[in-house]
Amino acid sequence: MKKKHFPYEEVAKKIEEANAITILSHMNPDADAVGTALGIYALLRKHTDKKVEVANWSRALPQYLDFLYGFGKIKQKIEYEESLLITCDCGSLDRLGFGVEGRDIINIDHHQSNTLYGSVNVVDTAYAASSQVAFELFGSLYEIDAETATCFYAALLSDTRYFTTSNVNEKVFYAAADMVSAGAKPDLVAKHFTQRRSLSSFRILERALRSLTLHEDALIAVLSVTQEDIVQTGATMPDMDGIVDYARSLATVEVALFAMEMPDGIRISLRSKVVDVSKVALYFGGGGHRVAAGFTLKKSGLQESIDTILEKIKQLGILDEKKKKK
């Protein structure tokens, strides 16, 4: 069933009038970004006569997603000039990495921090993943096949952390069921998600866990890795996905912080069980959701960054309610 506030006709018209289409997702993409982009890529390749490309700025992509349709076709540059852009799971233009200001854009996302930069914005924060938005939008325009459904299902499974996040509701399960009915195979996706870990991901996890510190009566857990840790273990950004969740899993912890020392600055991942960590991310120029957010501090050392963020959490009073209950 169509949702009245989704601009189906406008999206269909943009695609019909386009000479070429470029599908993009945010830098250092997660499975929701990649899966959503590849699902749309599969649909447009099969149901339109347009030239279609899919690209991402990052050199390192999550290799466990290489079973998805079109993964090997992801470019590191935009080759089609003046193409219609379809952006996936990206809250702001600067997170794309490419200079696309002034381009015609269909913006597909579910983040509350999305800046609505598109010519057409299909952004719904009530949805658990960008792929859920894309599945409903494009499923009303084209017939979803097994390869497309697999891309969207993988993205949904990842962004809901195996259907465990607080935004999972009956609509999420209905969407997942429809994806499976269209041909997605949960066992295949689960196998690639749980049995494709790289050795470097284990090595960087060990370094991160060794760094664990607790703050504010163990309500905050901090993990970190240095640039030296990353180089010595051979880890890439995809290898570090999910490390922050180990900190959140501790019984007393409400806020988890994972700091990565990278050449371009200190990259921060924040997670919580209930409280709103997006307030912290927004203060530092980042974005995300209430319980999952992130940002990068450009001109700061690793420990200095951690101390600054801990102080900001305190200043914003994010943990005040939890402290009163203790």
N, C-alpha and C positions, 0 to 999 in steps of 0.2 A: 504494500500500500504506500502511495506517495505521501510524503510530508509536505504540506502546503507551503511551508517556508523555504523549501529547497528549490532553487531556481533551475528546474529541469530544462525548460524550454530555452532559457538563456544560455545554459551550458551547451545544449545540443546545437544551437545556432552558432556559437563561437567555434565549435569543432567543425561544423559544416562549412563555415566561411574561411577556415584556416588553410593556408597553403602547405604548412608543415606544423608539426607539434613536437615540443620538447618537454619531457617529464623530468622534474627535478625533485630532490629531497634534501634535507638539511645536511650540513657537514658532519662528519663522524656519525653516519646514520646508524640507527638501531633497526631492529627487525620490522617495526611498524612503518618506519620511513621507507625501507627497501621493499617490503612486501606490498605496501600500498602503491608505490611507484610501478613495480613490476606487474601488479594486477591490472592497473590502468593501461600499461604498455601492451599487455597481452590482449586486452579487449580491443584497443584501437588498432592494433596490427591486424586483428582478425576480422573486424567489423567495419573498417573504413578503408578508403583507398588513399589516405593521406600518408605522407612521409612522416614517420614517427621515430624519435630517438629518446633514450633515457640516459641521464647523466647525473654524476655526483662529483663534487669538488674533491673529495677525499681520495687518497691513493689506497688506503687500507679499508677494505670492506669486510663485513662479517662473513667469513668463508663458509660457515656452516649453513649459510643460506644459498649455496651454489646449486642446490637442487631445484630452486624456483625458476620458472619460465623466464628467460631473458637475462638471467644474472650475468652471463658472459658478455652480454651486449652493453652493459653499463659503461659509458664513456666518462672520461675525466674532463671533457670540454664540450661546449655547445657548438655544434657544427652548422645548424640551420639558422641563418640570419632571419630576423623578424618573424620567427615562428611563434605560434601561440604557446605560452608556457603554462604547464599544469604543475603546481608545486604541492608537495605532499608532506604533511606533518611538520611544517616549518612555520615558526611563529613570527619571523620578521625577515625582511629581505637580506640583511647582513648575514643571516645564518645559512644562506645558500652558498656563499663564497664567490659567486659569479656576479659580474656587474650587469644587472638586468633592469635597472631603473628605467621607467618609461615604457617597458614592454607590456603587452596585453597578457594578463595573468588570471588563471582560474586557481584560486587559493583553497586547498582542501586541508582541513585541520580540525583538531578538537581541543587545543590548548586554550586556556582562559587568558593567557598572555598574548594571544595572536593580535597583531597590529592592524589586521584587516587591510592589507596592502594590495589586494587583488582588484582587478577590474570586476571580477565576480568572486565573492567570498562565500564559500560553502564551509562554514565553521560552526560547529555545534559542540559546546562544552559538555553537554549531557551524554555524549557518546564516549565509550571507553577507549576507543582507538580511532586513528584517522582512517584505517581500513574499513571500520564499520560505517563511517560517513561515506566513503567511496563506494562501498558495496551497495548501500541504499541508493545513492545517486546514480551510479552507472548501471546498476541492476535494473533500473527503470528505463534505461535507454537501450541496453543491449542484453542479449542472452548470456548469462554467466556460464562458462564452461569449467571443466575440472581444473585446468591449469590456472585459470584466473582465480577460482575459488580457493585453490591451495595457497596462492600468494596472499590473499586476503585473510584466510584462516590463520596462517603462520603469523601474520602481523597482529591479529587480534589476540592470539594465544600469548604472544610475547608481551604486548603492552598491558595485558591484564595479569601478567605473572601467573599464567596457568589458571585464570579465572579466580584470582584471590584478592584483587584490589577492591577498594571500597566503592568504586563506581560500577562494579558488576551488578547487573540486574537482569530481570527476565528478558528484556530486549536483547541483551548481549547473548544470552543462550539461544534465543530465537534466531539471531543472525548467524551464530555458529552452526546451528542445526541446518539452516538454509544453505550455508556454505558446504556442509557435508553432503546435503542432498544434491548439490550441484556437482559433487565429485571430489571435494577435498578429503584427504585420507588422514585422520587424526593420528594414526599409528606411525605413518611415514613422517609427518611433521615432528611428532614427539621424539622419534628416533634421531632425527637430525639435530634437534634442540638439546637432547640430553646425552648423546653418545658421540659428539664431534668436538669435544674440548681439545684444545691444543696444549702441548706440554708447557709452552710459555705462559699460558693462562694460569696453570697451577703454580708455576714459579713466582709469578707476580702476586698471586693471591697470598702465597706464603709470606712474601715481604710485607704486604699490606697488613695482614693479621698480626705480624710481629710488632707493628707500629701502634697497635690499639691503645688509646687512652680514653678515660671516662671523665666527664665533667658534670657540674651541677647535680651532685648527688646521683650520679650514674644515669641521669636522664638524657645526656648527650654522649654519643660515642663517636670518636674520630679515628679514621684510618687514613694513611697517606703513603705515597710512594715518591721517591726522588727520581730525578732524571737518570741518575746512576743505576737505580733499581731497574728502570725500564730498559736501559741499554744492556745491562748484564743479563737480564732474563730474555731479551729479544721480544718483549711484549709489544703489541700494537694496541690502539684504542679499543678495538673489538674485544681483545683479551681481557680488558678491565671492566667490561660491561657486567653489572651485577655484583661487583665487589661490595658496593655500598650496602647492599641488602643483608650482608653478613652482620654488619654493625647494627642494623635495625632489628635483626632477629633476636638480639639479647633481650631478656625478659624485662629489665628495668628501663630500657632505652626508649625514648620517645622521638628523638631526632638523631639521625645518622648523617655524618659528614665524611665524604671521601675526597681528599685533595691529591691531585696528580700534578707533579712538576713537569711541565712540557716546555719545549723551546719558545712557544709563543705566550707563555704565562702559566699561571696556576689554574687548572681546570677543576671546578668544584661540582660534585654531585651531592644533592641533599635529598633525604628521604625522611618521612615521619610516619607514625601510625595514625595520628589524628590531626595534630596541629598544623597550621598553615605555613609551610616553609617557602611557599612562593613569594611571601612578603620579603624574605631575605634575598631571594634571587632577583626580584624586581628592583630592590634597592641598589644592587650591584650591576644592574643593566642586563640581567638574564631573564629567564622566564620558566614556565612549566605549569605544573598543577599544584593543588593544595598539598599533596603528600609526596610529590616528586618534582624536583626543580633543579636547575643548574645554571652556571655562569662561569666566566673566566676573568681572573684578575691579572691584568697585563703587567703592571709594574710593582711587583711585590714578591718577596721571598716565600718559601713554603711555610715555615713556622709563623712568619709575620701574617700571612694570609689567614691561617687557621685562627690565630689570636684575634684578628680583626673580625672574623665572622662570628666567633664565640661571643665577642663583646656586642656585636650587632643583634644577635639572637636575644641577648640579655636586655639590650635597650628597647627592642621591639616588644618585649614582654610575651613572647610566644609561648613560653613554658609556664607562665604565671598560674594558669588554671590547674595544670598538672601538679605544680608544687603545693598548691593549697590542699589538693586532695591527699597528698602524701602526709 
